[in-house]
Amino acid sequence: MARNSINQRALDKWAKDLVKGMNKSLDRAARQNPSRVPVQFEASAAGGALNGGEVIESSAYLARLLMWLDAHAQQRPAEYVDVTRFVEEHELPTEDASVLAFQLEQRGLVDLARGLDDRPDVHLTDEGRVAVHQLKALQKDRAARLRHTMDAFLRWLFETAGDQRPINPALFLATPGSYFAGAEISGTDLHQALSYLAEHDLIEPLDTDPVTVAITAKGVSCALSGGSVQDHTNQPRTGTTYNNFLPNAQGVIIGEQQNVTQNNTAGIDPSAFVQLAGYVGQISGTLGMSEPDRVELERLAQELHDEATSPNPEPGRMRQFATQVKERLLEAGTTMAATVGVQMAEQALGTLL
């Protein structure tokens, strides 16, 4: 199984073939089960409907509920409708219809009729109708759809297979995250999102049958940052300030290391080694290592940091320290933090080849 990192044309072909294969998988699944959601995932993997702070268009269910209410209002404008019907029609057994109604009411998008039977009967407000109009406009916004697809897919991949095991990306299309502004994302949008994520080394396409993907160390870092894919890929590569806060074996804190650039006679870019050292300093206390082993790992990371940030870093010494850091992380076990560190070390060492 090899990484497909050849050129943009090859990436596009891979993504198109992947989407074509996923569509076949979905067709087979649809014949066996007509439901759009044949597999139930945790709500957090796709944004969840219980997070009151999320935006409507990226919500797992709220945008779809608004569009459903709008379709009902066009047929019966004056009638209140029970949100339980939406939950049942869309086969969302884990969702509380009353909570969905409360969320829309809190946003001023529906009026909620509180009767003795406790049914969540709602009616779109003027604000709700405006929101529906905005959602329909967003559905036509190609850039917004693509940003959502990239963010939702990477977040789902991290939550579902964050240990970097291969997974069939077709499963994403069976989750609430595969909707944007109340509409299903298209195969074209998914194709472009997968191509972009692979191009920026956030996912790794694997040559299997059917094709699978795995999240990379960079993808994990992006997911853990809490920002968007665009925020992550648009970060400046030179002149960057790295806030590593790396504690050494004596507990000394290295503060901000500014402007880590390729500024040495050997023509080496040490930024990957600086990032590795900073990462190790942040997670060393979470690895469950013995005190002597933790102190030694932090000492090696300190040495690597000092060498990588020196005016003329020596490639041999960076290779030595990074290799020793990698070995210590491998000895620490197979936790997520250790695995990411190992991959960061391998990527840093690869820059010296």
C-alpha positions in Angstrom: 0.0 0.0 0.0 1.8 3.1 -1.2 1.0 6.8 -0.9 -0.3 8.4 -4.1 1.7 11.7 -4.0 2.6 12.1 -7.7 1.1 15.1 -9.3 -2.1 17.0 -9.4 -3.4 15.1 -12.4 -2.8 11.7 -10.7 -4.4 13.0 -7.5 -7.5 14.1 -9.4 -7.7 10.8 -11.1 -7.4 9.0 -7.8 -10.1 11.1 -6.2 -12.5 10.6 -9.1 -12.0 6.9 -9.1 -12.5 6.9 -5.3 -15.8 8.7 -5.6 -16.9 6.4 -8.4 -16.1 3.4 -6.2 -17.9 5.0 -3.2 -21.0 5.6 -5.3 -21.1 1.9 -6.2 -20.8 1.0 -2.6 -23.6 3.4 -1.7 -25.8 2.0 -4.5 -25.3 -1.5 -3.1 -26.0 -0.3 0.4 -29.2 1.5 -0.8 -30.5 -1.7 -2.3 -30.0 -3.5 1.0 -31.3 -0.6 3.1 -33.1 2.4 1.6 -32.1 4.6 4.5 -29.6 7.4 3.9 -28.0 6.6 7.2 -27.4 2.8 7.3 -24.7 3.2 10.0 -25.2 5.1 13.2 -22.2 7.2 14.4 -21.7 9.3 17.5 -23.1 12.8 16.9 -19.7 14.3 17.8 -18.2 12.8 14.7 -20.2 15.0 12.5 -20.8 18.1 14.5 -23.8 16.9 16.6 -27.1 18.6 17.1 -26.7 19.2 20.8 -23.9 21.8 20.4 -25.8 25.1 20.7 -22.8 27.1 19.5 -22.5 25.6 16.0 -23.5 27.5 12.9 -26.7 26.3 11.3 -25.3 25.5 7.9 -22.7 23.1 9.3 -25.1 21.6 11.9 -25.8 17.9 11.7 -29.5 18.2 11.7 -30.7 21.8 12.3 -30.3 23.0 8.7 -32.1 19.9 7.4 -34.9 20.5 9.9 -35.3 24.1 8.7 -35.5 23.0 5.1 -38.1 20.3 6.1 -40.2 22.9 8.0 -40.0 25.2 5.0 -41.3 22.5 2.6 -44.2 21.8 5.0 -45.0 25.6 5.4 -45.3 25.9 1.6 -48.1 23.4 1.7 -49.7 24.4 5.0 -48.5 27.9 5.8 -50.6 28.4 9.0 -50.1 25.0 10.5 -47.8 24.0 13.3 -45.8 20.7 12.7 -44.5 18.1 15.2 -40.7 17.9 15.0 -41.0 14.2 16.0 -42.2 13.6 12.5 -38.8 14.9 11.1 -36.9 12.6 13.5 -39.0 9.6 12.5 -38.9 10.3 8.7 -35.1 10.7 8.8 -34.6 7.7 11.1 -32.7 9.6 13.8 -33.4 7.4 16.8 -30.7 9.0 19.0 -32.0 12.5 18.5 -34.5 14.2 20.8 -37.1 16.1 18.8 -37.8 18.5 21.7 -34.1 19.4 21.9 -34.0 20.2 18.2 -37.1 22.4 18.6 -35.6 24.2 21.6 -32.4 24.9 19.6 -34.4 26.5 16.8 -36.5 28.4 19.3 -33.5 29.8 21.1 -32.2 31.1 17.8 -35.6 32.8 17.1 -36.2 30.6 14.0 -39.4 28.9 15.2 -42.3 29.5 17.5 -42.8 26.5 19.8 -46.3 25.6 21.0 -46.2 24.4 24.5 -49.3 22.2 25.1 -50.3 19.7 27.7 -49.1 16.7 25.6 -45.5 18.1 25.4 -45.3 17.6 21.7 -42.6 19.8 20.0 -45.0 21.6 17.6 -43.3 24.4 15.8 -43.9 27.1 13.2 -41.3 29.0 11.2 -40.9 32.7 12.2 -40.0 35.5 9.9 -36.4 35.0 11.0 -36.7 31.3 10.2 -37.9 32.1 6.7 -34.9 34.4 6.2 -32.6 31.6 7.5 -34.0 29.2 5.0 -33.4 31.8 2.2 -29.8 32.1 3.4 -29.3 28.3 3.5 -30.6 28.0 -0.1 -28.1 30.6 -1.2 -25.3 28.9 0.7 -26.1 25.6 -1.1 -25.0 27.3 -4.3 -21.8 28.7 -2.8 -19.1 26.3 -4.2 -16.3 27.6 -1.9 -18.4 27.3 1.2 -19.5 23.7 0.3 -15.9 22.7 -0.3 -14.7 24.2 3.0 -17.4 22.3 4.9 -16.7 19.0 3.1 -13.0 19.2 3.8 -13.5 20.1 7.5 -16.3 17.6 8.1 -14.5 14.7 6.3 -11.2 15.3 8.2 -13.0 15.6 11.5 -15.0 12.4 10.9 -11.8 10.6 9.8 -10.0 11.7 13.0 -12.9 10.7 15.2 -13.5 7.4 13.4 -10.0 6.3 12.6 -7.7 8.7 14.4 -5.2 5.9 15.1 -4.4 6.1 11.4 -5.9 2.8 10.4 -7.2 2.6 6.9 -11.0 3.1 6.4 -13.4 3.2 3.5 -14.2 6.9 2.9 -17.6 5.9 1.6 -18.8 5.5 5.2 -18.5 9.3 5.5 -21.5 9.7 3.1 -23.6 7.8 5.6 -23.1 10.4 8.3 -24.9 13.7 9.1 -21.6 15.6 8.2 -22.2 14.8 4.6 -24.9 17.5 4.5 -24.2 21.2 4.1 -26.8 23.9 4.5 -29.5 21.2 4.6 -28.5 19.5 1.3 -26.4 16.5 0.5 -22.8 17.2 -0.6 -22.2 16.1 -4.2 -19.7 13.6 -5.6 -17.9 16.5 -7.2 -17.5 18.3 -3.9 -16.2 15.2 -2.2 -13.8 14.5 -5.1 -12.3 18.0 -4.8 -12.1 17.8 -1.0 -10.3 14.5 -1.0 -7.9 15.7 -3.7 -7.1 18.8 -1.7 -6.6 16.9 1.6 -4.3 14.4 -0.1 -2.4 17.1 -1.9 -1.7 18.8 1.4 -0.7 15.5 3.1 -3.6 15.5 5.5 -4.9 12.1 4.4 -3.1 9.2 2.8 -4.8 7.3 -0.1 -4.0 3.6 0.1 -4.0 1.3 -2.9 -6.5 -1.2 -1.7 -9.7 -2.7 -3.1 -11.8 -0.9 -2.4 -9.6 2.2 -2.0 -9.1 3.3 1.6 -7.7 6.4 3.2 -5.8 7.0 6.5 -5.3 10.2 8.4 -1.7 11.4 8.5 0.3 13.0 11.3 -0.4 16.4 9.7 -4.1 15.6 9.5 -4.1 14.7 13.2 -2.4 17.9 14.0 -5.0 19.8 12.0 -7.9 18.1 13.7 -6.3 18.7 17.2 -5.8 22.4 16.4 -9.6 23.0 16.4 -9.3 25.2 13.4 -10.4 24.7 9.8 -8.4 22.9 7.1 -7.9 26.2 5.4 -6.5 27.7 8.6 -4.0 24.9 8.8 -2.9 24.8 5.2 -2.6 28.6 4.9 -0.2 28.8 7.8 3.1 30.6 6.8 6.0 28.3 6.3 8.8 30.8 6.8 9.2 33.6 9.3 6.9 31.7 11.6 6.8 32.1 15.4 6.8 28.7 17.1 5.4 28.7 20.6 6.9 25.4 21.7 7.1 25.9 25.5 9.5 22.9 25.7 10.5 21.9 29.2 13.9 20.3 29.5 15.0 17.8 32.0 15.6 20.5 34.6 12.1 22.1 34.1 13.4 25.1 32.2 10.9 26.5 29.8 12.0 27.5 26.3 9.7 30.3 25.3 9.0 31.6 21.8 11.5 30.7 19.1 10.9 33.4 16.5 11.5 33.3 12.8 12.7 29.8 12.3 13.7 30.0 8.7 16.1 28.4 6.3 19.0 30.7 7.2 22.1 28.6 7.2 25.0 27.8 5.0 24.1 24.1 4.6 20.7 25.0 3.0 18.8 23.1 5.6 15.2 23.8 6.7 15.1 22.9 10.4 11.5 23.8 11.0 10.3 20.2 11.1 12.9 19.4 13.8 11.8 22.4 15.8 8.2 21.3 15.6 9.1 17.8 16.6 11.0 19.0 19.7 8.2 21.3 20.7 5.6 18.6 20.3 7.7 16.1 22.4 7.9 18.8 25.2 4.1 19.1 25.2 3.2 15.4 25.3 6.2 13.9 27.2 4.2 13.9 30.5 1.3 12.1 28.9 3.1 9.0 27.7 3.1 7.0 31.0 6.9 6.7 30.9 9.0 6.2 34.0 10.6 9.4 35.4 14.1 8.6 34.2 12.8 7.8 30.7 10.7 10.9 30.6 13.7 13.0 31.7 15.9 11.4 29.0 13.3 12.0 26.3 13.0 15.7 27.3 16.8 16.0 27.3 17.0 14.6 23.8 14.2 16.9 22.6 16.1 19.9 24.2 19.3 18.9 22.4 17.4 18.6 19.1 15.7 22.0 19.7 19.1 23.7 20.5 20.7 22.2 17.4 17.8 23.0 15.1 17.6 26.6 16.2 21.3 27.3 16.1 22.7 29.6 13.4 24.2 26.7 11.5 22.5 23.4 12.4 24.5 20.3 11.8 22.5 17.7 9.8 24.3 14.8 11.4 23.5 16.0 14.9 19.8 16.7 14.1 19.6 13.2 12.6 21.1 11.7 15.7 18.9 13.5 18.1 15.7 13.0 16.1 16.5 9.3 15.7 16.9 8.9 19.4 13.7 10.8 20.1 11.9 8.4 17.7 13.3 5.4 19.4 12.2 6.6 22.8 8.7 7.3 21.5 8.5 3.8 20.0 9.5 2.4 23.4 6.7 4.5 25.0 4.0 2.4 23.4 1.3 2.8 20.7 -0.7 5.7 22.2 -1.9 8.4 19.8 0.5 11.0 21.1 3.5 8.7 20.7 2.4 7.5 17.2 2.1 11.1 16.0 5.5 11.9 17.4 7.1 9.0 15.6 5.5 10.1 12.3 6.7 13.7 12.9 10.2 12.3 13.5 10.1 10.2 10.3 9.0 13.2 8.3 11.7 15.4 9.8 14.4 12.8 9.1 13.0 12.5 5.5 14.0 16.1 4.9 17.7 15.2 5.3 17.7 12.5 2.6 
